[in-house]
Amino acid sequence: MLDAEIKAQLSQYLQLMENDIVIKLSVGNDHTSKDMTALVEELAAMSSKIKVEKTTLERTPSFSINRINEDTGITFAGIPLGHEFTSLVLALLQVSGRAPKVDEKTLDRVKSLQGTYRFETYASLSCHNCPDVVQALNVMSLVNPNITHTMIDGSVFKEEVESKNIMAVPTVHLNGEFFSSGRMSLEEILAKLGSTEDLSDFAEKEPYDVLIIGGGPAGASAAIYSARKGIRTGIVADRFGGQILDTLGIENFISVNYTEGPKLAASLEEHVKQYDVDIMNLQRATHLEKKDDFIEITLENGAVLKSKTVILSTGARWRNLGVPGEAEFRNKGVAYCAHCDGPLFEGKHVAVIGGGNSGVEAAIDLAGIVKHVTLFARSGLKADPVLKERIRSLPNVTIIENTKIKEITGTNKVNGIDYIDCDTNETRHLDVEGVFVQIGHVPNTEWLQNIVELNEHGEIKIGKNGATNIPGVFAAGDCTDTPYKQIIISMGSGAIAALGAFDYLIRN
């Protein structure tokens, strides 16, 4: 099951195991069961600390990872390779006794949860968002005996996925009922369960020299540059990593031939943590006000932070179509990530909305999975020439140009699209089972309207040093009127804003 290179890497990881564990294997005679048995036997052969027992679990094929004489509640229903391979490795190490890299306050919140929590995560091995959810719930199962978690590979348990109308991953069920869909961190899961944070920590925070709002590439860069100046630096992040958490392949990050969004986000956070930066993750700013010597930032949780300067790096998000049916059928056929959700539409007819690079790339990706792709381009294909040549060569892709989407139709899930042919003004209908929206981004600046000067697109207007129209307030990255939205440009603009803020401090 594992090639020589992966085996060599895995062998090094398994040397970090601290105590014996037992893998309980529930398999049949099907192809997946045979592969799962081969994988588990390979793992056992690589470490004397891994024992294997045959058993019967709720789903077959599946296996659970346990302490000796103690079930941890961590189960993999499917073979955790692809993006889930890291989840498997971490489960092996953590069950053996290696402490998870989670702060004690968060672990205490998990331990204090009362009641029974039976989590099930429906995932895809090609989904780069799924591992975060799987790993978070595995940690919760590890530290609280009232919590269990099963990762379910949707491609293995197709009938179960279809019976529950699961059309997006990761989708989490709790005690048999829908709980959430999409990427969630451990802290977000706890918040959704009603476990609240201690706000007293915010009340005790001293004013900052630089407070950065946003934890994407621009915010991380600004934090590092600020901290290296030796000034008191804080960063408020809705989710550390920002948009790149939703990005799969990155091939234009100079000096790195290829990386993936979540991996780059983890590297950014690790780099920021090398410095004395107060990171406030999973926090959202709702108001900014200039008061005397400080700028005050109000958070969604009610806390108020003070700083001499502020750098706004709130990034952007996927733009919605804004048509009837889009919100109603989100995660019920309407999706925004072809890499994550594409495998759930295997053998089906889907539509992609968007004629730019992201739309054409999504259509190309889906064409290798689904039965047929219809690509809607409102005013023609605007993608790079190489992408246009590739998409037009695919036999199972239809391109419809000069159209306007009128409605996404369905009952319990998507069953089609109503669109207007702009040449004839005629309304037409196309039967599809999935709609992937890829029409660009919108800046996360709504909360700054009538506070900071914005352009007609909602982007923050900045000067050459990142300064806004408010003294002491700077901005960087995709939320600004910088013409090109690229990771490397965002990082550069974050550095410019940090240097601009430092220059402002020493002159004022």
N, C-alpha and C positions, 0 to 999 in steps of 0.2 A: 504493500500500500504506500510506503514512503520511499522516496528516492534516497540515494546515498548522501546527498548534501543535507537534506532535511534531517536524516537520521543522525548525522554528525552534530548538527546544531542541537537537536533534541537530546542527544546523549549528554551534552554539556549541561543543559537545563535540568535534566533528571538527577544529576549529581547534587543538585541543591535541595533535593527532598530530604526532610528531616526525620520522618517516621514512616512505618509501614502503612500501606493503604490496601484496600481490596476493591477491585472492579467487579461489580455484579453484572453479568452479561445475560441478556434475554434475547435469543435469536431463534430463527426458524431455518427454512431451507431456501429462502429467496436469495437473490443475488446480493442485495444490500446486507443481509445477515451474514453472508459469507465474507464480504469485504469488511464488515464490522468486526467479525471474529479475527480476521487476519490482522487488522489494526491493533486490537487489544492484545493479541498474542505477541505482536512486535513490541508493544510497549512493555509488556511483562518481561520479554527477553532482554530488554535494555536496562532494567533495574531490578535488583533483588528485593527492593522495597515494595514492588507491585505484585500483588496476588490476584488471581482471577477465580471467580466462582460462577457457575451456571445457575440461573434462577429464572423466575417468571415475573416480569414487571408489567405495569399497566399497558405499555405499548411494546410491540415487537416489530422490528428490531430496535433495541435500545440498551443502554448500559448506565449504571450509576457508579459514582466514585465516592467511597466511604472510608471513614476511619475504621480501624479494626474493632469489631463488636459494636459499632455505632453508625447508623445511617445518617448521612449529612443532608439528604434530600436533594442532592445535585444529580440530575439525570440528563443524558443526551439521547434523544429519540431521533436517530440519524447519525451520520458519520461527520463529526466536526472537523472537516478540513476546510480549504478555502479560507475565507475571512474568520471562520470560527476556530481555526487551529490554535490561535493564541488563547481562546477561551478554554480549550482543552488543556493546554500546557499550564495555564494559571490554576485551573481547578486541581490538577494533579499536585502542584506545588503547595497550594493553600490548604488542601485537605491533609497533606502530609505534615503541616505545621508551620509553613512559611507564612508570615503575617502579611495580609493584603496591604497595599499602599493606600490606606484610607486613614484619615485623621481620627483620633480617639473620640472626639465629640460626635462625629458622624456615626461611628461604631456604637457608641453608647445609645444614640437615638434608635438604631436598629435593634439593639438588645432590649430596649424598653418597650417595644411593640407588643401589645397584648392581643390574644386571639389567635386564630389559625389562618394562615395565608398560604394558599396553594397556587403558585404562579405557573403559568405556561406561556412560553414565548414562541410564537410561530415565526420562523426565520428562513432566510435564504442564504446559502453559502457564498453567493456573490454579493451580498448586501454588506456594505461597509459601515452602515449604521447599527446593524444588529449586535455586533460584539459588545458594544458599550452596555446595552441593555442586559444581554446574557451574563456578562461578567459582574455587573452590579447585583443582579438577582442571585447569582451564585454566591457572592460574598454575604448577602443577607441570609441565605440558607445556611451558610457556614457558621455564622455567629449567633443565630437565633433558632433554637430547636422547633419553634412553632411555624417556621417558614420552610417551604420546599419549592424547588424550581426545576422545570423541565424545558430544555430547548427542543423544539420540534422542527425538523427540516420539512418545509412545506412540499418539496418535490418528492419526498418519500411517503408522506401521509396525505396524498392528494385528495382522497375522498373526505377526510376529516376537514381539510382546509375548505373545500367547496361546500360542505354541509354547513359550515359556520360562516360562509360568505366572506372569507378572509381574502382581501384583494390588495393588501399592502403589508410590507414587513418593515421593521418588526411590529407585530401585533401581540399584545400581552393580554391574557385572560387571568383573572383572579377569582379563585373558587368557582370556576365554570362560567363566569360572566366577563364581558368585555371590560378591560381596565384602561388600556391606552394603545396608541399607535404612533410609531415614529421614535426617533432617538430620544432617550431619557437617561440622565445621569442618576447615580445613587441618591444624590440630594433631591433631585426632582421627584423621584419615586417616593421618597419619604414625605415630601411636601404634599404630594397627591394623596398619600395615606393619612394626612392630617397631623404628621409629626412636625411641629413648628420649631424654628430656630430661636435661639436666645438673643433677643434684640438688645439686651444690656451691653453686649459687646460694641454695638454701633454707638451707643450713647457715650461711651468712654473714649472714643477715638479723638485724638488731637488733630488740629487742622493740618492739612498737607501743604507741601510746597507745590506739588503737581498732582492732580487727580485726573486719571484717564478714564473715560467712559467708553467701554467697548474692549473686548478681548480678542479681536481677530489679529491678522498680521500687522496692521497699522498700530493697534493698541499695544501689542506685545513689543514691537520695535520702539515705540514711544516710552514704554515702561523701562526697557533696558537702557536706553540712552539717558533717561532721566536719573535712574538709580546710579548709573556710573558717574554722574556729576556729584554724587554724595548728598542729594537733597531728598527730603521725605516724600516718598512716592506711593500712591495708592492706585489701584485699578478696579473698577466696577465692571463686571462682565455678566451679561445676560446668559451667555454660555461661552466659556473660554474656547477660542478657536474660530468662532463666527462661521461665516459661509463655507470656509474650507472643510468644515466637518461634513458637509454635504457634497464634497467634490471627490471623485474617485481618482482617476489618473491625472497627474500633474507632470508635464514633460517640458515645460518652459521655465522652470525655476533654475536660474543660471547656476552652473557647477554641479547640479544634481540631475542625472539623466532621466530618472523616473522616481516619483514618490506618490503617495496617496494622501488625500486630505486629512483624515484622522491621524495618520502617522506624523504629518507635518504639524498638526495642531498640538499633539502630545509633545513634540520636540520644542515648540514655542513655549508651552507652559513650563516644561522642564528648564529651559534656558532662563525664563523670567524668575523662576524660583531660586536660581543661583544668586540672586541679588536680594537686597532688603526691600522687597516690594510687598505692600499689604494687598493681597489678592482677595477681593470680595466677589466670589463667583455666584452665579444664579441670582444676581440682583439686577433690577431694572430701574434706571433713572426715569423720573416722571416730570421733573421741573428743574429749571436753572434760574438763579436770580443773583445779580450782582449787589452785594451789600457792603458798603464801607471798604474795609481792607480785604474782605474775603468774598469768594463766590460760593454760594450755597447750592448744593445738589440734593434734591429731595428724592428718596427712593420709594419704590412701590410699597415697601413694607412700613413706610412712615418715617424711617430714619432720615436725618438731615446731616450731610457731611459738608465740611468747610475746607476750602483750599485757596491758596493765593493765586494759582492758575489752574485752568482746566483744559484738557485736550479731548475733543469729541471725536471718537472713532467708532461710531455706532454701526457702520457698514450698511449693508442692504439685504434684501430678501427676495425670494421669488415673486415675480409679478403675477397677480391673479388675472384670469380672463374677465371676471366680473359679470358673468352671464348666469342666468337661471340654471340650476342643477350642479354648478361647480362646487359650492359649499355643501349642498345636500348629499352629494355622492363622493365627497373626499374620503379616500381610503375604501370606497366601495366601487372602485372603477376609475376614479379620478386620482391621478398620481403625478408626482413631480420629479421622480428619480427612476430613470430607466434601468440603471444598474441594480438598484435595490429590488424593485417590484417587477421587473421584466419577467423573471422566471415563473411568476404566478400566472402569467398570461400565455404560457406555452400552448401552441396550437390554436390560438384565438386570433380574432381580427381586432386590431387596435388602431387608434389615431394618435398622431403627434401634432400638436399645435405649435407652430413656430418655424420660420424659414431661415433663422440665423444659424450660427455654428452649433449652439447647444441643441436646437431642434433637429438639425440634420444629423448630428452625432448620435442623438437618442434614437432616431429612426434607423440608422445603420446598426446600432447595437441591438435594437429590438428585432430587426429583420432576421437575425440569426437564431431567434428564439420562437417568435410567434408565427402564425400562419400567414398573416398579411398585415402590412402597415400602410395606412393612408396618411400622408404628410400634408397638412394644411399650411400654406404660406400666404399670408394676407396680401402681400404686394410683390410676390416673387421671391426666389431663393436669394438670400444675402450672405450665404456661407462662403467660406474660402473655396477657391476653384477646385482644389483636390477633393474636398468633401462633396461638392456638387457632382463632380465626375463619378465619385464612388456611389452616391445615392442613386444616380440615374442608371447605374449598371446593374442594380439589384432587381431580380425578376419579381419579387414579392412586395415591391413598394410602388404605390401610386402617389403621384404628386398632384395636388389640386391647388392652383394659384389663384390670386385675385378673389379671395373669399372673405367673408366675415362670419364668425361663429355666432349663432343666435341663441342656442340652448343646448345643454347636455341633458339628454332624456334618460328615463329609467323609472323603475318602481322601487324595488329594494336595492338595486344596483344599476349601474350604467347599462343601457341597451342601445344607445345611439347618439348621434349629433344632428341637430338642425343647423344648417348653414345657408348663407345668402351668396348666390353667385353674383358678384358685383358687375359682371358684364351684362347680365340679363335682368338683374334685380329679382331673380326667382329664388324662392326658398326651397331647399332640397333637404333630404334626410339620408343619412348613412347609418346602417346598422354596425355598431362596434361594441365590444365588451370592455374596452378600456380606453381612457383618454389621458395622454401624457402632455402636460402643459409646460412649454419651454419658450416663454416669450420675454425673457430678460428679467431685470431686477428693478426694485424701487427702493430708494434710500430710507433708512430708519430714522426719520427726522420729524415725524408728526408732532412729537412732544416739544419740539423747538420752534414751532410756528409762532410768529409774533414775538419771538425772543431773540433769535439769531437770524441774520439776513440770509434768506434762501433764494435760489433762482426759480424759474418757472417749473423745473422738474423736481423741486423739493430738495435740491442739493445745497449744501452749505457753501456760501461764497467765501473764498479764502484768498489771502495775499501770498506773496512769494515765500514768506516764512511761516505759512500756515495760520496766520492770524485771521480772526473773524472781525466783525464790526464791533464786538464788545471787548474792551481792553482786558487782557489777561485770559481770554478764551481763544483757544486755537482748535483746529480741526484737521483730520487726516483720513485718507483712505476713501473707500467707495461711497461714503456719505457726503463727500465734497464735490465741487464742480471740476475736479481734476478730470481731464478729458478721457483718459484711458484707465479702465478698471482691471488691473492686474495685480497678482499677489506681490510681485517684486516692486511694483510702483507703490502699492500701499505701504510696504515696509519702508521704502525710502521716504514717503511723505510722513510716516510716523516719526522717523528720525528728525526730519526737518521741523516738525511741530514741537518735538521735545527740545531741540536746540533753540527754537524761537521762544519757547516758554522760559527756558533758562536765561536767555538774553534779556527777556522782559523782567525776570526776577532781579537780576543784578543791576538793572538800570532803574528799578523802582523800589 
